[in-house]
Amino acid sequence: MTVSFLKKYNLIVLNKSDSNQSLELEFNNINQNNLIIDCNQVKLESFLDLFKILFKSQKFFKKSLVILTENISFCNDLNLIPTLQEAIDFIDLEEIERDLDL
């Protein structure tokens, strides 16, 4: 797992060797910021339950959680986005909505 800390968001890139536990530990160690998790190298199904929990946590703190995956039709409960640029744009739009209380 690699983690990049950027101004508007944190980017976590999951590797095949990563588990739910390692992602949860990393999530607890980073500050409450918008989060993009790149799942293109792992099976998305393995992390779905944890993603739903993380999604609720991020929503509570008024932050976004976006999952990068090519399989965007998999789950309607999460923000599944195919590219990093689209994920950044999605976060920007959610920030604007929160600023406007929409």
N, C-alpha and C positions, 0 to 999 in steps of 0.2 A: 504494500500500500504506500502510495506517495501522497503527501498533503502539500498543497500550495496555499499560502495565505495572501490573498489579494485584497485590495481596498474594499470592494463591494461584496465579495463572497470568498468562501473557502472552497477549494477544489480537492476532492478526494478521488484518486484513481485506484480502483480495486484491482488486485491481481488474483490469479487462480489460487494462490496459497492463502488468501485472506478468508476469514470466517466472520460470522455474525458477532462473535465475541470481540475480535480485534477491531471491527468497525465500531461497535458500541463503546469500547474503551477510547478510541480516537475521538469519537463524537463527544464524549464527556470531557475530553482534554482541551478541546478547542473552544474559543469564545462563541457566544451566541451571535452568529453572523449568518447571512444567506449562505446556503450550502448547495454545491453541485457535486453529485457523486457519479463518476464515470464507471459504468458497468459493462462496457463493451468487451472486457476480457474475462468476465465471469458469467455464470448462469444466474439470471435475474431472479428466477424462482427461489433460489437458495436464500435470498435476502428480503423477500417480500414482506414477511411479518414484521421484521425489524424496521423496514422502510416506513410502514404504516405508523409505527410507534414514533419514529423520528419525525415524520410528517406532522403528527399531532403536536409534538414538542415544539417544532419550529413555528407552527401556526400560533401556539400559545405566546411565544416571544415575538410575534409579528415579523417573522422572517420566512424566507422562502426555502423550499427544498425541491431541487430539480434532479431527476435521474436521467443521465445520458445513456441511451440505449438505441440500438437500431430496431428493436422489436417494440415499437411504440403502441401497438394495438393490444398489448398484453393485459394491462390493468387500467381501469378507469378511475381508481381511487388515488392515483399518484400523478405527479407532473412528469410524464415521460416525454423526453425531447431528444431528437436524433443528433443534433450537433451542438458543440460548445457555444458557438455564436448565438444560436437560437435560445440556448439556456440563459445566456447573459441578457439577451433581449427580454426574455420572459421575466427574469428577476427585475429588470428595469421597469417593466410594465406593472408588476405587482407592487413595487415601491411607490410608483405614481398612484396606483389605486389606494394604497394605504394612506398616502399623504392627503388624498382627497376624501378619505373615509367612504370609499365605494364598496 
